[in-house]
Amino acid sequence: MLSIKYKPIDINSFVGNKQLINNLNKWFETWNKTNTKEICALLFGPSGIGKTLSVELLIKKYDLNPIYISTNEKQDKEYIKNSILPCLQNELSLFGKRNILVINDIDCFHDHCFITTILECLRYTLIPVIATCNNRYEQELKPILIYCLDFKFYIPPQNDILKFITHIVKSEKIIISEKKLKNMIEESGYDIRSCLNNIQLYQNKPLGTKDKIQTNIFDVTKLLLSQTLNLKDKYELFWADCNIIPLMIQENYILNNIKMINDAETLDNISKASSYLCDADIINNNINTVNWDLTQHVACCIIGATENCVPKTQIKFTSYLSKMSTMNKHHNISKKPDTKTQVQKKAKVKEVIKVKDTTKVKEVAKVKEVTKAKEVAKVKEVAKVKEVAKVKEVTKVKDTTKVKEVAKVKEKKTKTKTLLIIEENCD
């Protein structure tokens, strides 16, 4: 592969952003734990312009021991705390090399717990940290930016890319006009790696077409699924679009698998193709971490998955991208600021809730008031009963006194009458 064969090995052969890489080296040389604002070097910019390569050159130059964290591996909170965080407390590896933490595509992590754990790593690390991303302004990255020193990678000038590619074209004795090279650079979005893959594709021309770069992706998938091309031709055809072709094969390999007389053999062929695709996915995950050299093994696995296929149905476009698009859309909607209508709806809901709460408070107050009135009435009734009882008691006392007085008067009268009778008898 041309992208591997002509991969820059030092700063002098690097295309564009050379001063930025020099600044990155200076950051590493002067790195100090006490300078909390420069604990992490954050490399950001478009893909394919050398962010990962610059990290590799730094590791190679200073003979470092990299500790990688990638989106393609299971990097949950527990894994980082148990496996990564302890390593950050050791400045040197077992072999005496200086440790450095490398986080690839940190803006692809949408798990809040992950960013929180990375923040904890930055607070307690004793080793330098480098993170790469395409978009520095993702909301999820805000908490860690206070520990980061920015290194913005710019798209290299077209002339620099053209000069680099022209040297390769001449070395490989490929006949291609300068105009086509310029168009290729522009169409790839100034992605040097993509340009080299397209040049390699242009060099071999297994299809016999006028220009393989313009080959339709559906036609490429159909040819890969066919038995008309040999292994070498399929290998070269894979580079028409090494990112989308694995997804296209995965979408179509079952329906285009050769149907054998024995159904068990058909299922066995599908199983083998599935195993190849799984291997390709595993290898591809490691590519995104550190080693782009593994891409050629992905090509071999994809070709292996088409070993027992023949195009017999209409080639379908991969559904994976549409599903990812829908998922990202929902994710963006969940983060999107509320529109005016949504704000009005939320305000209305809050107002209804407030009215309900007010009504509930009034009802509670009314119940309390009624309860209080009942208690007052009860107290008054008890007081009235007591008063009545007291009046009855007083009346009873009066009646008793009156009875006693009457009895006393009767006794007095009886005594008087008795005395009179005695006096009469004496006379």
VENWO-V798894 format. One record per pair of residues at least 4 apart in sequence whose ideal C-beta (glycine too) atoms are under 8 Angstrom apart, sorted by sequence separation. I is the first residue (numbers start at 1). J is the second residue. D is the distance in whole Angstrom. If there is no record, write none. Layout:
BEGIN
i: (I/I)
j: (J/J)
d: (D/D)
END
This chain:
BEGIN
i: (1/2/3/9/10/14/17/18/19/20/21/22/23/24/25/26/27/31/35/45/47/50/51/52/53/54/55/56/57/58/59/69/71/75/76/77/78/79/80/81/82/83/84/85/86/92/93/105/111/112/113/114/115/116/117/118/119/120/121/125/137/141/144/156/157/158/159/160/161/162/163/164/165/166/167/168/176/177/178/179/180/181/182/183/184/186/191/192/193/194/195/196/197/198/199/200/205/210/211/215/216/217/218/219/220/221/222/229/230/231/232/233/234/238/241/242/243/244/245/246/247/248/249/252/253/261/262/263/264/265/266/267/268/269/270/271/272/273/274/275/276/277/278/279/280/281/282/283/284/285/286/287/294/295/296/297/298/299/300/301/302/303/305/311/317/319/320/321/322/323/324/325/326/327/328/329/330/331/332/338/339/340/341/342/343/344/345/346/347/348/349/350/351/352/353/354/355/356/357/358/359/360/361/362/363/364/365/366/367/368/369/370/371/372/373/374/375/376/377/378/379/380/381/382/383/384/385/386/387/388/389/390/391/392/393/394/395/396/397/398/399/400/401/402/403/404/405/406/407/408/409/410/411/412/413/414/415/416/417/418/419/420/421/422/423/8/59/70/74/75/79/80/92/93/109/133/136/156/169/176/185/189/207/209/215/223/224/229/240/260/286/287/338/8/32/33/45/58/69/92/93/109/188/206/209/223/260/8/11/14/31/44/59/91/92/122/169/188/205/238/259/287/43/91/121/133/207/229/258/286/287/338/90/136/202/257/260/11/185/188/202/224/284/11/27/43/55/69/88/184/201/202/223/258/283/287/43/87/106/166/169/201/257/28/88/224/257/27/87/136/184/223/224/283/284/69/103/166/184/198/283/136/162/165/207/254/257/24/67/84/131/220/253/280/283/24/162/254/67/101/162/165/220/253/67/220/224/280/122/279/280/162/176/206/217/101/119/123/158/161/217/221/225/253/277/106/108/115/119/122/174/212/215/220/224/276/277/280/101/103/106/107/115/118/176/187/206/207/276/100/101/102/103/104/105/106/107/116/158/165/172/206/213/217/221/225/250/65/99/100/101/102/103/104/105/107/112/115/119/158/164/168/174/206/212/217/220/221/225/249/276/277/98/100/101/102/103/105/107/115/161/174/184/204/276/24/28/65/100/102/110/165/169/206/207/218/107/109/161/165/168/172/206/217/221/225/246/273/274/276/17/65/67/69/158/204/272/273/16/17/21/25/64/65/66/67/69/70/71/88/107/273/16/20/24/28/63/64/65/66/67/68/69/70/71/75/80/107/155/156/161/165/246/273/15/63/64/65/66/67/68/69/70/76/85/89/91/106/155/201/246/272/273/14/21/25/62/64/66/68/77/81/85/88/89/90/91/156/200/201/272/273/17/21/71/76/77/80/84/88/89/90/71/76/80/88/201/246/269/14/75/77/81/85/88/200/201/269/14/77/59/80/198/8/197/14/59/8/197/7/11/10/55/9/8/69/258/9/10/257/258/52/246/253/257/258/242/249/253/256/256/250/256/242/246/249/253/256/242/245/249/255/256/255/67/239/238/252/44/252/42/235/238/252/235/238/251/251/248/251/235/250/251/234/248/251/248/250/247/28/58/231/234/247/244/247/55/55/224/224/52/51/225/40/224/227/39/226/227/225/226/225/226/39/225/41/43/47/40/41/43/44/46/39/40/41/42/43/44/45/222/39/40/41/42/43/44/225/40/42/44/33/44/33/222/42/221/31/218/54/193/218/28/51/42/50/40/49/49/42/44/49/40/41/42/44/45/46/49/39/40/41/42/43/44/45/37/38/39/40/42/44/45/46/36/37/38/41/43/45/36/37/38/37/27/27/24/23/20/20/20/17/17/16/16/17/16/48/15/16/48/49/48/49/50/46/48/49/16/46/47/48/15/16/46/48/15/48/15/6/2/2/15/105/104/104/104/102/3/6/3/2/3/1/2/1/139/2/3/2/1/72/73/72/72/70/72/73/71/72/70/70/68/110/68/66/56/52/52/7/4/3/4/1/3/4/1/1)
j: (5/6/7/13/14/18/21/22/23/24/25/26/27/28/29/30/31/35/39/49/51/54/55/56/57/58/59/60/61/62/63/73/75/79/80/81/82/83/84/85/86/87/88/89/90/96/97/109/115/116/117/118/119/120/121/122/123/124/125/129/141/145/148/160/161/162/163/164/165/166/167/168/169/170/171/172/180/181/182/183/184/185/186/187/188/190/195/196/197/198/199/200/201/202/203/204/209/214/215/219/220/221/222/223/224/225/226/233/234/235/236/237/238/242/245/246/247/248/249/250/251/252/253/256/257/265/266/267/268/269/270/271/272/273/274/275/276/277/278/279/280/281/282/283/284/285/286/287/288/289/290/291/298/299/300/301/302/303/304/305/306/307/309/315/321/323/324/325/326/327/328/329/330/331/332/333/334/335/336/342/343/344/345/346/347/348/349/350/351/352/353/354/355/356/357/358/359/360/361/362/363/364/365/366/367/368/369/370/371/372/373/374/375/376/377/378/379/380/381/382/383/384/385/386/387/388/389/390/391/392/393/394/395/396/397/398/399/400/401/402/403/404/405/406/407/408/409/410/411/412/413/414/415/416/417/418/419/420/421/422/423/424/425/426/427/13/64/75/79/80/84/85/97/98/114/138/141/161/174/181/190/194/212/214/220/228/229/234/245/265/291/292/343/14/38/39/51/64/75/98/99/115/194/212/215/229/266/15/18/21/38/51/66/98/99/129/176/195/212/245/266/294/51/99/129/141/215/237/266/294/295/346/99/145/211/266/269/21/195/198/212/234/294/22/38/54/66/80/99/195/212/213/234/269/294/298/55/99/118/178/181/213/269/41/101/237/270/41/101/150/198/237/238/297/298/84/118/181/199/213/298/152/178/181/223/270/273/41/84/101/148/237/270/298/301/43/181/273/87/121/182/185/240/273/88/241/245/301/144/301/302/185/199/229/240/125/143/147/182/185/241/245/249/277/301/131/133/140/144/147/199/237/240/245/249/301/302/305/127/129/132/133/141/144/202/213/232/233/302/127/128/129/130/131/132/133/134/143/185/192/199/233/240/244/248/252/277/93/127/128/129/130/131/132/133/135/140/143/147/186/192/196/202/234/240/245/248/249/253/277/304/305/127/129/130/131/132/134/136/144/190/203/213/233/305/54/58/95/130/132/140/195/199/236/237/248/138/140/192/196/199/203/237/248/252/256/277/304/305/307/49/97/99/101/190/236/304/305/49/50/54/58/97/98/99/100/102/103/104/121/140/306/50/54/58/62/97/98/99/100/101/102/103/104/105/109/114/141/189/190/195/199/280/307/50/98/99/100/101/102/103/104/105/111/120/124/126/141/190/236/281/307/308/50/57/61/98/100/102/104/113/117/121/124/125/126/127/192/236/237/308/309/54/58/108/113/114/117/121/125/126/127/109/114/118/126/239/284/307/53/114/116/120/124/127/239/240/308/54/117/100/121/239/50/239/57/102/53/242/53/57/57/102/57/57/118/308/60/61/308/309/104/298/305/309/310/295/302/306/309/310/305/311/298/302/305/309/312/299/302/306/312/313/313/127/299/299/313/107/315/106/299/302/316/300/303/316/317/315/318/303/318/319/303/317/320/318/320/318/100/130/303/306/320/318/321/130/132/302/303/132/132/306/122/306/309/122/309/310/309/310/310/311/125/311/128/130/134/128/129/131/132/134/128/129/130/131/132/133/134/311/129/130/131/132/133/134/315/131/133/135/125/136/126/315/136/315/128/315/153/292/317/128/153/145/153/144/153/154/148/150/155/147/148/149/151/152/153/156/147/148/149/150/151/152/153/146/147/148/149/151/153/154/155/146/147/148/151/153/155/147/148/149/149/149/151/151/151/151/152/153/153/154/154/155/156/156/188/156/157/189/190/190/191/192/189/191/192/160/190/191/192/160/161/191/193/161/194/164/168/168/172/192/288/288/289/290/290/193/196/196/196/197/196/197/197/335/199/200/200/200/284/285/285/286/285/288/289/288/289/288/289/289/331/290/290/290/290/292/292/292/292/293/293/295/296/295/296)
d: (6/6/7/6/7/6/6/7/6/6/7/7/6/7/6/6/6/8/7/6/8/5/7/7/6/7/6/6/6/7/8/8/7/6/7/6/6/6/4/5/8/7/7/8/8/6/5/8/7/6/6/6/6/7/7/7/7/7/6/6/8/6/6/5/7/6/6/7/6/6/7/7/6/6/6/6/5/7/6/6/6/6/7/6/6/8/7/7/7/6/6/7/6/6/6/7/7/8/8/6/7/6/6/6/6/6/6/4/7/6/7/6/7/6/6/8/8/6/6/6/6/6/5/5/6/7/7/6/6/6/7/6/7/6/6/7/7/7/6/6/6/6/6/6/6/7/7/7/7/7/7/6/7/7/7/6/6/6/6/7/7/8/8/7/8/6/6/6/6/6/6/6/7/6/6/6/6/7/6/4/7/6/6/6/6/6/6/6/6/6/6/6/6/6/6/6/6/6/6/6/6/6/6/6/6/6/6/6/6/6/6/6/6/6/6/6/6/6/6/6/6/6/6/6/6/6/6/6/6/6/6/6/6/6/6/6/6/6/6/6/6/6/6/6/6/6/6/6/6/6/6/6/6/6/6/6/6/7/6/6/6/6/6/6/7/4/5/7/6/6/7/6/7/8/5/7/7/5/5/6/6/8/6/8/5/7/8/5/7/4/6/6/5/5/8/7/6/7/5/6/6/6/4/8/6/6/5/7/6/6/7/8/5/7/7/6/6/5/6/6/6/5/5/6/7/7/7/7/8/6/6/7/6/8/7/7/7/6/6/7/6/6/8/7/7/7/8/7/8/6/5/6/8/7/5/7/7/7/7/7/7/6/6/8/6/6/5/5/8/7/6/6/7/5/5/7/7/7/7/5/5/8/7/6/7/6/7/6/7/7/7/6/8/5/7/8/6/8/5/7/6/7/5/5/8/7/7/4/6/5/6/7/7/6/7/7/5/8/7/5/6/7/7/7/7/4/8/5/5/4/6/8/6/7/6/5/7/7/6/7/7/4/7/6/6/8/7/8/7/6/7/8/7/8/6/5/6/7/6/8/8/4/8/6/4/7/5/4/4/5/4/5/4/5/6/5/7/6/8/8/7/7/7/8/6/7/8/7/7/7/4/5/7/7/7/8/7/8/8/7/6/5/7/8/4/6/6/7/7/8/6/6/7/5/7/8/5/7/6/7/7/7/6/7/6/5/7/8/8/8/7/4/6/7/7/4/8/4/7/6/5/6/6/7/8/7/7/8/7/6/7/7/7/8/6/7/6/5/5/6/5/5/5/5/5/8/8/6/8/6/7/7/6/7/7/8/7/7/8/7/8/7/7/8/7/7/6/7/4/6/8/7/7/6/7/7/7/5/5/7/5/7/6/7/8/7/6/7/7/8/7/7/7/8/4/7/7/5/7/4/6/8/6/7/7/6/5/7/8/7/7/8/8/7/6/6/6/4/7/5/7/7/8/8/5/7/8/6/6/7/7/7/6/8/7/8/5/8/8/6/7/7/7/6/6/5/6/6/7/5/6/8/6/7/5/6/6/6/7/6/6/8/6/5/8/7/4/8/8/6/8/6/6/6/7/7/5/7/7/5/6/7/6/5/7/7/6/7/4/8/8/6/7/5/7/7/6/7/7/7/6/5/5/6/5/8/5/8/6/4/6/7/6/7/5/7/7/6/8/7/7/7/7/8/4/5/5/5/5/7/5/6/7/7/8/8/7/8/6/7/7/7/4/6/5/6/5/5/5/8/7/8/6/6/8/7/7/5/8/4/7/6/5/7/7/7/6/8/6/4/5/6/6/5/6/3/7/8/8/7/7/7/6/6/8/7/8/6/6/8/6/8/4/7/6/8/6/7/6/8/6/5/6/7/7/7/3/8/5/7/7/7/8/7/8/7/3/7/6/7/7/6/5/8/8/5/6/6/5/5/6/7/6/7/7/6/8/8/5/7/4/4/6/8/7/8/6/6/8/5/7/8/7/4/7/8/5/8/7/6/6/4/5/6/6/7/7/8/8/8/7/7/5/8/8/8/7/6)
END
